Amino acid sequence: MVVATSSAAPVKVLVVDDSVLMQKLMTQIINSAPGFEVIGIAGSAEEGWDAIQELRPDVVTLDLELPGRHGLKLLARVLKQDPLPVLIVSAFGGPGADNTIQALELGAIDFIEKPDGTTHTLDGFMKHLVAALQRAAASRKMISAARQITQATAVPARPAAVPREPARSGKTSLIAIGASTGGVPAVQTVMRDLAHLRLPIVVVQHMPPGYTAKFAARLATATGLDVHEAVDGGRLRPGMAVVAPGGPRHLEIEERRGEFVCVLREGPLVCGHSPSVDVMFHSVARSVGGHAIGVLLTGMGRDGADGLLAMRKAGAETLIQSGETCVVNGMPKAAFEIGAADRVVPLNQIGGAVGQLVGERPNLRTA
């Protein structure tokens, strides 16, 4: 075990990885990042658990492939008994993405891929690691509260004086959802609670290529909906959901001959992201207007805030996840501050709130 002394209250990081090379590389990167310090290194899941109990880190970086017990088992144990931000740092893309998605479902804060010398360069890894650590650090104060969502109560949104179209009439045609950090389990919770409505659902979850197809497949299993990656020209149907594919293209929704169609367009990053929640929400505002419902969930930054405001101005109903149930209350807070939200709702009550908006009678459904 390698232990460093602390000064000026830096964010304390425990590195759990069986590669000596990665241990040294990550220690160098983390110790060079302002406000962060490696306080320990563990080479196995067992050592990692002992180090967490002994050193009480603020953030843990975790490789999923460890000798002995798999990293997923350590993650589940940590989040059940001693919740804290866990950042997955793994070499597994492609087929191994299932493990990463499962880790995010369990409650891992985020993930990045190890450098491979080709697609994932060392420079890129350094930048992504520091950015991910910053997101993890931002979640520290919220993560325990977010794991107690069943005890949360709804908080009404502050009325905002923004111009908008008259209240919508007729049936809801589409539900649009945006999320980022902490969004994998949040999206799953909301979609599970919306599945019985059999409405088309469009999702933008910040995630790199190679992972969104796995995410869609796991959503399909968890919700019973027909969920897949959006394809250019694909038509939306009741009981169907699409996830924006990771990569250089943004997902937009267009109306063509009375049907809603997915359009994938290349474009610059918006709010630092592609696909961007803002781009998708703006397209829904244009194409669906007051017959849509927008939902903005946990995430760092402000992607989705402006687009949600455009939806509200177009007459759509808009909801944001309450701060106390967010892993990172960045995107919902940004939307709240500009008056984009009709309602602020705890995560486990969003499905019921949407149900009431589409005319479903209140019932005793629970998360």
C-alpha positions as CSV (number, residue, x, y, z in Angstrom):
1,M,0.0,0.0,0.0
2,V,1.3,3.4,-1.0
3,V,0.1,6.3,1.2
4,A,0.7,10.0,0.7
5,T,0.3,12.8,3.3
6,S,-2.4,15.4,2.8
7,S,-2.2,19.1,2.9
8,A,-4.7,21.9,2.0
9,A,-7.5,19.4,2.1
10,P,-7.2,17.9,-1.5
11,V,-9.6,15.4,-2.8
12,K,-8.3,12.1,-1.6
13,V,-8.2,9.4,-4.4
14,L,-7.7,5.7,-4.0
15,V,-6.4,3.9,-7.2
16,V,-7.5,0.2,-7.5
17,D,-5.7,-1.4,-10.4
18,D,-3.5,-4.5,-10.7
19,S,-1.3,-3.0,-13.4
20,V,1.9,-1.5,-11.9
21,L,2.3,0.7,-15.0
22,M,-1.3,2.1,-14.7
23,Q,-0.8,2.6,-11.0
24,K,2.3,4.8,-11.6
25,L,0.7,6.6,-14.6
26,M,-2.5,7.4,-12.7
27,T,-0.6,8.5,-9.6
28,Q,1.4,10.9,-11.6
29,I,-1.6,12.3,-13.4
30,I,-3.8,12.6,-10.3
31,N,-1.0,14.2,-8.1
32,S,-0.3,16.7,-10.9
33,A,-4.0,17.8,-11.1
34,P,-4.7,20.7,-8.8
35,G,-6.8,19.8,-5.8
36,F,-6.3,16.0,-6.1
37,E,-4.0,13.6,-4.3
38,V,-3.5,9.8,-4.4
39,I,-3.6,8.5,-0.8
40,G,-3.4,4.8,-1.6
41,I,-3.0,2.1,-4.3
42,A,-4.6,-1.4,-4.2
43,G,-3.9,-4.2,-6.6
44,S,-6.9,-6.4,-6.0
45,A,-10.6,-6.1,-5.0
46,E,-9.7,-7.4,-1.5
47,E,-7.0,-4.8,-1.0
48,G,-9.3,-2.2,-2.4
49,W,-12.0,-2.9,0.2
50,D,-9.5,-2.9,3.0
51,A,-8.0,0.4,1.8
52,I,-11.4,2.1,1.6
53,Q,-12.1,1.2,5.2
54,E,-8.6,2.3,6.4
55,L,-8.0,5.4,4.3
56,R,-11.5,6.8,3.8
57,P,-10.9,8.2,0.3
58,D,-13.2,10.8,-1.3
59,V,-13.0,9.1,-4.7
60,V,-12.1,5.7,-5.9
61,T,-10.8,4.8,-9.4
62,L,-11.6,1.2,-10.2
63,D,-10.4,-1.2,-12.9
64,L,-13.1,-3.8,-13.6
65,E,-10.7,-6.7,-14.4
66,L,-8.9,-7.5,-11.1
67,P,-7.3,-10.8,-9.8
68,G,-9.6,-12.8,-7.6
69,R,-12.9,-11.0,-7.2
70,H,-14.1,-9.1,-10.2
71,G,-14.2,-5.3,-9.9
72,L,-18.0,-5.3,-10.3
73,K,-18.3,-7.2,-7.0
74,L,-16.2,-4.7,-5.2
75,L,-18.2,-1.9,-6.7
76,A,-21.5,-3.4,-5.5
77,R,-20.1,-3.9,-2.0
78,V,-18.8,-0.4,-1.8
79,L,-22.0,1.3,-3.0
80,K,-24.1,-0.9,-0.7
81,Q,-22.1,-0.5,2.5
82,D,-20.0,2.7,2.1
83,P,-21.4,4.9,-0.8
84,L,-18.8,7.2,-2.4
85,P,-18.0,8.3,-5.9
86,V,-16.4,5.4,-7.9
87,L,-14.8,6.1,-11.3
88,I,-14.4,3.2,-13.6
89,V,-11.0,3.2,-15.5
90,S,-11.0,0.1,-17.7
91,A,-9.5,-1.2,-20.9
92,F,-12.7,-2.8,-21.9
93,G,-14.6,-1.3,-24.8
94,G,-16.6,-3.2,-27.4
95,P,-17.8,-6.5,-26.0
96,G,-16.6,-5.5,-22.5
97,A,-18.9,-2.5,-22.6
98,D,-21.5,-4.6,-20.9
99,N,-19.5,-4.6,-17.7
100,T,-19.1,-0.9,-17.9
101,I,-22.8,-0.3,-18.4
102,Q,-23.5,-2.7,-15.5
103,A,-21.1,-0.7,-13.3
104,L,-22.9,2.5,-14.2
105,E,-26.3,0.9,-13.4
106,L,-24.9,-0.2,-10.0
107,G,-24.0,3.5,-9.3
108,A,-20.5,4.1,-10.6
109,I,-20.1,7.9,-11.1
110,D,-18.5,7.7,-14.6
111,F,-16.0,5.8,-16.7
112,I,-13.1,6.3,-19.0
113,E,-11.1,3.9,-21.1
114,K,-7.4,3.3,-20.6
115,P,-5.0,4.4,-23.3
116,D,-4.2,1.9,-26.0
117,G,-1.8,3.9,-28.1
118,T,-4.3,4.2,-31.0
119,T,-7.9,5.3,-30.5
120,H,-7.3,6.3,-26.9
121,T,-4.1,8.3,-26.6
122,L,-2.2,9.1,-23.5
123,D,-2.9,12.8,-23.9
124,G,-6.6,12.1,-24.3
125,F,-6.5,9.8,-21.3
126,M,-4.9,12.5,-19.1
127,K,-7.6,15.0,-20.0
128,H,-10.5,12.6,-19.6
129,L,-9.2,11.3,-16.3
130,V,-8.9,14.8,-14.7
131,A,-12.3,15.9,-16.1
132,A,-13.9,12.7,-14.7
133,L,-12.2,13.2,-11.3
134,Q,-13.7,16.7,-11.3
135,R,-17.1,15.3,-11.9
136,A,-16.7,12.7,-9.2
137,A,-15.5,15.3,-6.8
138,A,-18.5,17.5,-7.6
139,S,-20.8,14.5,-6.7
140,R,-19.4,13.8,-3.3
141,K,-21.8,15.9,-1.4
142,M,-24.8,14.6,-3.3
143,I,-24.1,10.9,-3.7
144,S,-25.4,9.8,-0.3
145,A,-28.6,11.8,-0.7
146,A,-29.1,10.5,-4.2
147,R,-29.1,7.0,-2.9
148,Q,-32.0,7.8,-0.6
149,I,-34.4,8.9,-3.4
150,T,-37.3,7.0,-2.0
151,Q,-37.4,9.3,0.9
152,A,-37.5,12.5,-1.2
153,T,-40.6,14.6,-1.7
154,A,-41.5,16.8,-4.6
155,V,-40.3,20.4,-4.7
156,P,-42.4,22.8,-6.8
157,A,-40.6,24.8,-9.4
158,R,-40.4,28.5,-9.0
159,P,-42.7,30.2,-11.5
160,A,-40.8,31.7,-14.3
161,A,-42.0,34.6,-16.5
162,V,-41.0,33.3,-19.9
163,P,-43.0,33.7,-23.1
164,R,-44.6,30.4,-24.2
165,E,-47.3,29.1,-26.4
166,P,-50.8,28.3,-25.0
167,A,-51.1,25.2,-23.0
168,R,-51.1,22.1,-25.2
169,S,-54.3,20.3,-26.2
170,G,-54.7,16.8,-27.4
171,K,-52.5,13.8,-26.7
172,T,-48.8,13.7,-25.9
173,S,-46.9,12.4,-28.9
174,L,-43.4,12.0,-27.6
175,I,-41.2,12.1,-24.4
176,A,-37.7,13.5,-24.7
177,I,-35.1,12.7,-22.0
178,G,-31.6,14.1,-21.5
179,A,-28.9,13.0,-19.0
180,S,-25.2,12.9,-18.3
181,T,-23.1,12.1,-15.2
182,G,-25.1,9.6,-13.1
183,G,-27.7,9.3,-15.8
184,V,-27.5,5.6,-16.6
185,P,-29.5,4.4,-13.6
186,A,-31.6,7.6,-13.6
187,V,-32.7,7.0,-17.2
188,Q,-33.4,3.4,-16.4
189,T,-35.6,4.4,-13.5
190,V,-37.6,6.9,-15.5
191,M,-38.1,4.7,-18.5
192,R,-39.2,1.8,-16.4
193,D,-41.9,3.9,-14.8
194,L,-43.0,5.3,-18.2
195,A,-43.0,2.0,-20.1
196,H,-46.7,1.3,-19.5
197,L,-47.7,4.6,-21.2
198,R,-46.5,3.1,-24.6
199,L,-45.3,6.5,-25.9
200,P,-42.3,7.1,-28.1
201,I,-39.3,8.0,-26.1
202,V,-36.1,9.7,-27.2
203,V,-33.0,9.6,-25.0
204,V,-29.7,11.5,-25.2
205,Q,-27.2,10.2,-22.6
206,H,-23.7,11.4,-22.8
207,M,-21.7,8.3,-23.7
208,P,-18.9,7.5,-26.2
209,P,-19.3,5.3,-29.3
210,G,-19.4,1.5,-28.5
211,Y,-21.4,1.9,-25.4
212,T,-24.8,3.3,-26.4
213,A,-25.9,0.1,-28.2
214,K,-25.2,-1.8,-25.0
215,F,-27.0,0.8,-23.0
216,A,-30.0,0.6,-25.3
217,A,-30.0,-3.2,-25.0
218,R,-30.0,-3.1,-21.2
219,L,-32.8,-0.5,-21.2
220,A,-34.9,-2.9,-23.3
221,T,-34.3,-5.7,-20.8
222,A,-35.1,-3.5,-17.8
223,T,-38.2,-1.8,-19.2
224,G,-39.8,-4.2,-21.7
225,L,-39.8,-1.5,-24.3
226,D,-38.4,-1.8,-27.8
227,V,-35.2,0.2,-27.3
228,H,-32.3,0.5,-29.7
229,E,-29.8,3.0,-31.0
230,A,-31.3,5.7,-33.2
231,V,-30.6,5.3,-36.9
232,D,-30.8,8.0,-39.5
233,G,-34.3,8.0,-41.0
234,G,-35.7,5.6,-38.4
235,R,-39.4,6.2,-37.5
236,L,-40.7,6.5,-33.9
237,R,-43.6,4.3,-32.9
238,P,-45.6,3.8,-29.7
239,G,-43.9,1.6,-27.2
240,M,-40.5,2.3,-28.8
241,A,-37.5,4.2,-27.4
242,V,-34.3,5.3,-29.1
243,V,-30.9,6.2,-27.7
244,A,-28.7,8.7,-29.5
245,P,-25.6,6.9,-30.7
246,G,-22.3,8.1,-29.3
247,G,-20.0,9.8,-31.8
248,P,-19.8,12.8,-34.0
249,R,-23.5,13.1,-34.9
250,H,-26.3,14.8,-33.1
251,L,-29.8,13.3,-32.9
252,E,-32.7,15.4,-34.1
253,I,-36.4,14.7,-34.4
254,E,-38.3,15.8,-37.5
255,E,-41.9,15.4,-38.6
256,R,-42.4,13.9,-42.0
257,R,-45.8,13.2,-43.4
258,G,-47.3,12.9,-39.9
259,E,-44.6,10.7,-38.5
260,F,-41.7,11.5,-36.3
261,V,-38.3,10.6,-37.8
262,C,-34.8,10.4,-36.3
263,V,-32.2,12.4,-38.1
264,L,-28.5,12.1,-37.4
265,R,-26.4,15.1,-38.4
266,E,-22.7,15.8,-38.0
267,G,-21.9,19.1,-36.3
268,P,-19.7,20.8,-33.9
269,L,-19.8,20.0,-30.2
270,V,-22.7,21.8,-28.4
271,C,-22.1,22.5,-24.7
272,G,-19.0,20.3,-25.1
273,H,-21.0,17.3,-26.3
274,S,-21.9,15.2,-29.3
275,P,-24.6,14.0,-29.2
276,S,-26.0,17.0,-27.4
277,V,-29.2,17.1,-25.3
278,D,-29.7,20.8,-26.4
279,V,-29.7,19.8,-30.1
280,M,-32.3,17.1,-29.5
281,F,-34.5,19.2,-27.3
282,H,-34.5,22.1,-29.8
283,S,-35.5,19.8,-32.6
284,V,-38.4,18.4,-30.5
285,A,-39.5,22.0,-29.8
286,R,-39.6,22.7,-33.5
287,S,-41.2,19.4,-34.6
288,V,-43.5,18.3,-31.7
289,G,-44.1,21.6,-29.9
290,G,-46.7,21.4,-27.2
291,H,-47.4,17.7,-27.7
292,A,-44.1,16.7,-26.2
293,I,-42.8,16.3,-22.6
294,G,-39.2,17.1,-21.8
295,V,-37.3,15.6,-18.9
296,L,-33.8,16.7,-17.9
297,L,-31.9,14.5,-15.5
298,T,-28.6,14.5,-13.5
299,G,-25.5,15.7,-15.2
300,M,-22.5,18.1,-15.1
301,G,-22.6,21.3,-17.0
302,R,-25.6,22.9,-18.7
303,D,-26.3,20.8,-21.8
304,G,-30.1,20.6,-22.2
305,A,-31.0,23.8,-20.3
306,D,-31.5,26.0,-23.4
307,G,-33.2,23.2,-25.3
308,L,-35.6,22.6,-22.5
309,L,-36.5,26.3,-22.4
310,A,-37.2,26.1,-26.1
311,M,-39.5,23.2,-25.5
312,R,-41.3,25.1,-22.7
313,K,-41.7,28.2,-24.9
314,A,-43.2,25.9,-27.6
315,G,-45.9,24.8,-25.2
316,A,-44.4,21.5,-24.0
317,E,-44.4,20.3,-20.4
318,T,-40.9,20.3,-18.9
319,L,-39.6,18.5,-15.8
320,I,-36.2,18.5,-14.2
321,Q,-34.8,16.1,-11.6
322,S,-34.6,17.5,-8.1
323,G,-31.2,18.5,-6.9
324,E,-31.2,16.2,-3.8
325,T,-31.8,13.2,-6.0
326,C,-29.1,14.1,-8.6
327,V,-25.6,12.6,-8.6
328,V,-24.5,15.9,-10.1
329,N,-27.0,18.8,-10.1
330,G,-25.5,20.8,-13.0
331,M,-27.8,20.4,-16.0
332,P,-31.1,20.5,-14.0
333,K,-29.9,23.5,-12.0
334,A,-28.9,25.4,-15.1
335,A,-32.4,24.7,-16.6
336,F,-34.1,25.8,-13.4
337,E,-32.1,29.1,-13.3
338,I,-33.3,30.2,-16.7
339,G,-36.9,29.2,-16.1
340,A,-37.0,26.1,-18.3
341,A,-38.7,23.9,-15.8
342,D,-42.5,23.6,-15.2
343,R,-41.8,21.1,-12.4
344,V,-38.9,20.0,-10.2
345,V,-39.5,16.3,-9.2
346,P,-37.5,13.7,-7.3
347,L,-36.2,10.9,-9.6
348,N,-38.6,8.2,-8.3
349,Q,-41.6,10.4,-8.9
350,I,-40.9,11.6,-12.4
351,G,-42.7,8.6,-14.0
352,G,-45.9,9.3,-12.0
353,A,-45.7,13.1,-12.8
354,V,-45.4,12.3,-16.5
355,G,-48.3,9.9,-16.2
356,Q,-50.5,12.6,-14.7
357,L,-49.6,15.0,-17.5
358,V,-50.8,12.5,-20.1
359,G,-54.0,12.0,-18.3
360,E,-53.3,9.0,-16.1
361,R,-55.0,9.0,-12.8
362,P,-52.7,9.1,-9.7
363,N,-52.1,5.6,-8.3
364,L,-49.8,3.9,-5.9
365,R,-47.0,3.0,-8.3
366,T,-43.6,3.1,-6.6
367,A,-40.1,3.2,-7.9
